[in-house]
Amino acid sequence: MKTISEAYKEINIKLDDVHLRGNLRLADNSKGLILFSHGSGSSRLSIRNNYVADLLLKKGFSSLLFDLLTTEEDLVYETRFDIELLTERLLKVTKWVRNYEETKSLHIGYFGSSTGAASALRAAAKMSKTVKAIVSRGGRPDLAFRVLSNISVPTLLIVGGNDDVVIELNNQAKARISGICELKIIEGASHLFSETGKLEIVANLTIEWFDKYLK
């Protein structure tokens, strides 16, 4: 089995009009490829998402964490919350990995955090034949309410027990999603799951979900 350092490499994703930086982890005999869609103000360097990606790798899942925005775009505060743009970027990167030699044969799942979950849900609504499963961590599904009824892929919504407003938003989302959908509330966890052991619970739930549905 590859070590994390052996499986990890930095890549440059060339789209039509921009170049996006990404961190790719490739597992031996990979069970699938998880694309991470991070929240506003975050990036491919997110400590929390990289922690989850490392645990996914140990369980046989490849992953791609990438910057949805260029450095210049990220300097504009409003652009960080442009869900239409972020969704478009995620869709294009999904198509890119379907043509990239080392990932083109892998089943694809999405892992979205905070506002990034909205772009993951929106993208999945458009690519239900390509995306096989979704996990949302502390997500803002209200930013994707109008398309939730179009989501047919298995979706796991994970929310911290202390994140009252987001719990309600995810309850509303669960009622709207047409496919398999579960809501897991992690007691004692805040929006960022920064409490001891809580992010590990997120990672384990994520691994179980993709093990079940990303085949």
C-alpha positions in Angstrom: 0.0 0.0 0.0 1.2 3.5 -0.8 2.1 5.9 1.9 0.3 9.3 1.9 3.4 11.0 0.5 3.7 8.4 -2.2 0.1 8.7 -3.2 0.1 12.5 -3.2 0.9 14.8 -6.1 0.2 18.3 -7.1 -1.5 18.8 -10.5 -2.5 21.7 -12.7 -6.0 21.6 -14.1 -6.3 23.4 -17.3 -9.9 24.5 -18.1 -11.0 26.6 -21.0 -10.1 30.0 -19.5 -8.3 29.3 -16.2 -5.7 27.0 -14.6 -6.7 25.6 -11.2 -4.3 24.0 -8.7 -5.1 20.6 -7.2 -3.9 18.0 -4.8 -4.5 14.5 -6.1 -4.2 11.3 -3.9 -4.2 8.1 -5.8 -4.9 4.9 -3.9 -3.8 1.4 -5.0 -6.7 -0.5 -6.6 -8.8 2.6 -5.9 -12.5 2.1 -4.9 -13.3 5.5 -6.4 -12.4 9.2 -6.7 -13.8 11.8 -4.3 -13.9 15.4 -5.5 -13.8 17.9 -2.7 -15.8 21.2 -3.0 -14.6 23.4 -0.2 -16.4 26.3 1.5 -15.9 30.0 0.9 -12.6 31.3 2.1 -11.1 27.8 2.0 -8.9 26.1 -0.6 -7.2 22.8 -1.5 -5.1 23.3 1.6 -8.0 23.0 4.0 -6.7 21.2 7.1 -10.1 19.6 7.7 -10.6 18.4 4.2 -7.1 17.1 3.9 -7.6 15.1 7.1 -10.7 13.5 5.7 -8.9 12.8 2.4 -6.0 11.1 4.2 -8.4 8.8 6.0 -10.2 8.1 2.7 -6.9 7.1 1.2 -6.1 4.7 3.9 -9.5 3.0 3.1 -8.7 2.8 -0.6 -10.3 5.9 -2.0 -8.5 8.4 -4.2 -9.4 12.1 -3.9 -8.9 15.5 -5.5 -8.8 18.7 -3.6 -8.6 21.7 -5.8 -9.0 25.5 -5.8 -12.4 26.3 -7.3 -11.1 29.9 -7.8 -7.9 31.4 -9.1 -5.8 33.5 -6.7 -7.1 36.7 -8.3 -10.7 35.6 -8.1 -10.4 34.6 -4.5 -9.4 38.2 -3.6 -13.0 39.3 -4.5 -15.2 38.6 -1.5 -18.4 38.3 -3.6 -16.9 35.7 -5.9 -16.3 33.3 -3.0 -20.1 33.1 -2.7 -20.9 32.9 -6.4 -22.5 29.5 -6.2 -23.2 29.5 -10.0 -19.5 30.0 -10.8 -18.4 27.4 -8.2 -20.8 24.9 -9.6 -19.6 25.5 -13.1 -16.0 25.0 -12.0 -16.9 21.7 -10.2 -18.7 20.5 -13.3 -15.8 21.3 -15.6 -13.3 19.6 -13.2 -15.6 16.5 -13.0 -15.4 16.3 -16.8 -11.6 16.9 -16.7 -11.0 13.9 -14.3 -13.2 11.7 -16.6 -10.5 12.4 -19.3 -7.4 12.3 -17.1 -5.5 9.1 -17.7 -5.1 8.2 -14.0 -8.7 8.9 -12.9 -10.9 8.3 -16.0 -11.9 4.8 -15.0 -12.9 5.6 -11.4 -16.4 6.1 -10.1 -16.9 9.7 -8.8 -18.2 10.9 -5.5 -18.5 14.5 -4.1 -17.6 15.7 -0.6 -18.9 19.3 0.0 -18.3 21.5 3.0 -20.3 24.5 4.0 -21.2 26.6 0.9 -19.2 24.1 -1.1 -21.9 21.5 -0.4 -24.3 23.7 -2.4 -22.1 23.6 -5.5 -21.7 19.8 -5.0 -25.5 19.4 -4.8 -26.1 21.6 -7.8 -23.5 19.8 -9.9 -24.8 16.4 -8.9 -28.3 17.4 -10.0 -26.8 17.9 -13.5 -24.5 14.9 -13.5 -26.5 12.1 -11.9 -25.2 9.5 -14.3 -21.6 10.4 -13.5 -21.6 11.2 -9.8 -22.5 8.2 -7.7 -22.7 9.5 -4.2 -22.5 12.8 -2.2 -21.5 13.6 1.4 -22.1 17.1 2.8 -20.3 18.3 5.9 -21.9 21.2 7.7 -23.4 22.1 4.3 -25.6 25.0 3.2 -28.1 23.1 1.1 -30.5 26.1 1.2 -28.3 27.6 -1.5 -29.3 24.7 -3.8 -33.0 24.2 -2.7 -34.4 24.7 -6.2 -32.5 21.7 -7.6 -32.7 19.3 -4.7 -35.7 17.4 -6.2 -33.5 16.6 -9.2 -30.9 14.8 -7.0 -31.3 11.0 -7.4 -27.8 9.9 -6.1 -27.4 8.7 -2.5 -26.7 11.7 -0.3 -25.4 11.9 3.2 -25.9 15.1 5.2 -23.7 15.5 8.3 -24.3 18.3 10.7 -22.9 19.2 14.1 -25.4 18.9 17.0 -24.6 22.5 18.1 -25.2 24.0 14.7 -28.9 24.7 15.2 -29.7 26.8 12.1 -27.8 24.5 9.7 -29.6 21.4 11.3 -32.9 23.0 10.2 -31.7 23.8 6.7 -30.5 20.2 6.3 -33.8 18.8 7.6 -35.6 20.9 4.9 -33.1 19.6 2.3 -33.6 16.0 3.2 -37.3 16.4 2.6 -36.7 17.8 -0.9 -34.1 15.3 -2.2 -35.7 12.6 -4.3 -33.1 9.9 -4.0 -31.7 8.0 -1.0 -30.8 10.6 1.7 -29.8 10.4 5.3 -29.1 13.1 7.9 -26.5 12.4 10.6 -26.3 14.8 13.5 -23.0 14.6 15.5 -23.8 15.5 19.1 -21.4 18.0 20.7 -20.0 19.2 17.4 -20.0 22.8 16.1 -20.2 23.9 12.5 -16.5 23.2 11.9 -16.3 20.0 13.8 -13.2 21.3 15.6 -14.0 19.5 18.9 -11.7 16.5 19.7 -12.7 13.4 17.8 -15.7 14.9 15.9 -13.9 15.3 12.5 -12.9 11.6 12.8 -16.5 10.7 13.1 -17.3 12.7 10.0 -14.5 10.9 8.1 -15.7 7.4 9.3 -19.3 8.2 8.2 -18.0 9.4 4.9 -16.0 6.3 4.3 -19.0 4.1 5.2 -21.2 6.0 2.8 -18.8 5.8 -0.1 -18.1 2.1 0.6 -21.8 1.5 0.3 -22.7 3.5 -2.7 -19.6 4.3 -4.8 -19.4 0.9 -6.4 
